[in-house]
């Protein structure tokens, strides 16, 4: 199979093109829809606010009755939020509170700080303009307006907006089902004895956490031995009932790397190498499809902890979001000033672990090795370095904050 190395951009575009959004839709209570992906537009059936209301605690007046400062008016009614007053008679004022509907006959609110109350009357020490401190009906949302669009991943503000137009439930896509396993005879789980030559399996925790943070249903198949038959069996099991299989380790071309031949035997391998650092070996394909099994998409990540983490947040995350039905799934970057020198350009696109210093400049973790997991905790984002580019302190760089990559 001819499988040349792809650029980072080519591979990401190919992954997004291959991501098939889930089809199942369920209605969930709005209060339980956080992080879910909206499956259909929501249109408001009412104006928000539904009536003209006061933006201030104060007095509702007819501006024609307050031609000069110092005008004294009778306070004819009191309107707290949640109640509706009656038509304001000329020559009177209404005591009104923030959010309360403005009574008919009033065309302005005078804030209480500009008034002097005395028993059943009030002196208005300000000449109001028509419309002053009145929030008009529909000022936020007009009836018939689309307030939330299909493909949005719902955050707390969106849930509040849905509630403000009376949505008790929301139609969302079902959760993406993802199978996860690691390969490697050197891997052991925390809590177990650590034999010579072995390492604890950190990738399992990182990848599972990232998938669950995205709202996926994760089936964790644990550690699979470095054996072709065992790897094939794990892939067959993982493909049954899951939309996606994510693995770490075993995607290189060593004698103990069995992911590539296993995927080829159980399905197809479409892409394999990507020109990025860290993370050169990234496999993409499909497993299953026989015996009535629709199979699952497959993404195999490198075994080095940093390589696995970086390739997930830059490549797997957009794929997962697109498969979840999210319309806008690519991270945004911001231009910042480099507070470092990078004099060793690589032919591959590099993603350097970095954070923003106290002076607003981007600084690098000293050790950019693919196994230094400490760097991912220290950093608060990645610097995107194009192929062949060196960087001098003071130059502008493209910084992708973790806030765009980890949720």
ZIUR-V156299 format. One record per residue. N is the residue number from 1. OMEGA is omega in radians with two decimals (none if undefined). Layout:
n={N N}
omega={OMEGA OMEGA}
//
This chain:
n={1 2 3 4 5 6 7 8 9 10 11 12 13 14 15 16 17 18 19 20 21 22 23 24 25 26 27 28 29 30 31 32 33 34 35 36 37 38 39 40 41 42 43 44 45 46 47 48 49 50 51 52 53 54 55 56 57 58 59 60 61 62 63 64 65 66 67 68 69 70 71 72 73 74 75 76 77 78 79 80 81 82 83 84 85 86 87 88 89 90 91 92 93 94 95 96 97 98 99 100 101 102 103 104 105 106 107 108 109 110 111 112 113 114 115 116 117 118 119 120 121 122 123 124 125 126 127 128 129 130 131 132 133 134 135 136 137 138 139 140 141 142 143 144 145 146 147 148 149 150 151 152 153 154 155 156 157 158 159 160 161 162 163 164 165 166 167 168 169 170 171 172 173 174 175 176 177 178 179 180 181 182 183 184 185 186 187 188 189 190 191 192 193 194 195 196 197 198 199 200 201 202 203 204 205 206 207 208 209 210 211 212 213 214 215 216 217 218 219 220 221 222 223 224 225 226 227 228 229 230 231 232 233 234 235 236 237 238 239 240 241 242 243 244 245 246 247 248 249 250 251 252 253 254 255 256 257 258 259 260 261 262 263 264 265 266 267 268 269 270 271 272 273 274 275 276 277 278 279 280 281 282 283 284 285 286 287 288 289 290 291 292 293 294 295 296 297 298 299 300 301 302 303 304 305 306 307 308 309 310 311 312 313 314 315 316 317 318 319 320 321 322 323 324 325 326 327 328 329 330 331 332 333 334 335 336 337 338 339 340 341 342 343 344 345 346 347 348 349 350 351 352 353 354 355 356 357 358 359 360 361 362 363 364 365 366 367 368 369 370 371 372 373 374 375 376 377 378 379 380 381 382 383 384 385 386 387 388 389 390 391 392 393 394 395 396 397 398 399 400 401 402 403 404 405 406 407}
omega={3.08 -3.09 -3.09 3.09 3.13 3.00 3.11 -3.12 3.13 -3.12 3.13 3.11 3.13 3.11 -3.13 3.12 -3.09 -3.10 3.14 -3.12 3.09 -3.05 -3.06 3.12 3.09 3.02 3.12 3.05 -3.11 -3.13 -3.10 -3.03 -3.11 3.12 3.11 -3.08 -3.09 -3.06 -3.13 3.11 3.00 -3.10 -3.11 3.07 -3.13 2.99 3.02 -0.08 -3.09 3.13 2.97 -3.13 -3.05 3.05 -3.05 2.83 -3.12 -3.07 3.05 -3.07 2.92 -3.03 3.11 -3.14 -3.09 -3.11 -3.13 3.06 -3.12 3.11 -3.13 -3.12 3.03 3.06 -2.98 -3.12 3.14 -3.04 3.03 3.07 -3.13 3.10 -3.12 3.13 3.08 -3.07 -3.11 3.09 3.10 3.13 3.12 3.05 3.07 3.00 -3.02 -3.09 -3.05 3.12 -3.14 3.12 3.10 -3.10 3.02 -3.13 3.09 3.13 3.09 3.01 3.03 -3.10 -3.01 3.12 -3.14 -3.12 3.09 -3.12 3.12 -3.13 -3.10 3.12 3.14 3.05 -3.10 -3.07 -3.09 3.09 -3.05 3.01 3.07 3.12 -3.07 3.10 3.04 3.05 -3.00 3.04 -3.14 -3.12 3.11 -3.08 3.07 3.08 -3.11 -3.12 3.03 -3.08 3.10 -3.07 3.07 -3.13 3.07 3.01 -2.85 3.07 -3.09 3.13 -3.14 3.09 3.09 3.12 3.10 3.13 -3.09 3.08 2.99 -3.13 3.10 3.09 3.11 3.07 -3.12 3.05 3.07 3.14 3.07 3.14 -3.03 3.01 -3.07 2.94 3.11 3.06 3.09 3.10 -3.14 -3.03 2.98 -3.10 3.06 -3.08 3.08 3.06 -3.11 -3.14 3.05 3.13 -3.11 3.06 3.07 -3.07 3.12 -3.08 -3.13 -3.11 -3.14 -3.05 3.11 3.12 3.13 3.14 -3.14 3.08 3.09 3.12 -3.14 2.93 -3.00 2.97 -3.04 -3.12 3.04 -3.08 3.11 -3.12 3.08 -3.09 -3.07 -3.11 3.13 3.13 3.11 3.13 3.11 3.12 3.13 3.13 -3.10 -3.10 -3.11 3.06 3.11 3.11 -3.02 3.00 3.07 3.10 3.00 -3.14 3.03 -3.09 3.09 -3.04 3.09 -3.12 -3.13 3.12 -2.96 -3.08 -3.08 3.13 3.14 3.11 3.11 -3.13 -3.07 -3.13 3.11 3.08 -3.05 -3.08 -3.07 -3.03 3.11 -3.11 3.09 -3.13 0.01 2.99 -3.06 -3.14 3.03 -3.08 3.07 3.12 -3.08 -3.12 3.08 -3.11 3.13 3.06 3.11 3.10 -3.12 3.10 -3.08 2.98 -3.10 3.00 3.11 -3.07 3.10 -3.14 3.11 -3.01 -3.13 3.12 3.12 -3.13 -3.07 3.14 3.09 -3.01 -3.11 -3.06 -3.10 -3.12 3.09 3.10 -3.13 -3.14 3.12 3.11 3.08 -3.13 -3.12 -3.12 -3.08 -2.97 -3.12 -3.14 3.07 3.10 3.12 3.09 3.12 -3.13 3.12 3.01 -3.08 2.99 3.09 -2.99 -3.11 -3.12 3.14 3.11 3.09 3.01 -3.09 3.06 -3.02 3.09 -2.99 2.99 -3.11 -3.13 -3.11 3.13 3.13 3.10 3.13 3.09 -3.07 2.92 -3.01 -3.09 -3.10 3.14 -3.07 3.14 -3.04 -3.08 3.08 -3.10 -3.12 3.10 3.13 -3.04 2.93 3.07 -3.11 2.97 -3.14 -3.10 -3.14 3.14 3.05 -3.07 2.93 -3.06 3.03 3.10 -3.12 3.09 3.11 3.11 3.12 -3.09 3.10 -3.10 3.09 3.14 3.11 -2.94 -2.95 3.11 none}
//
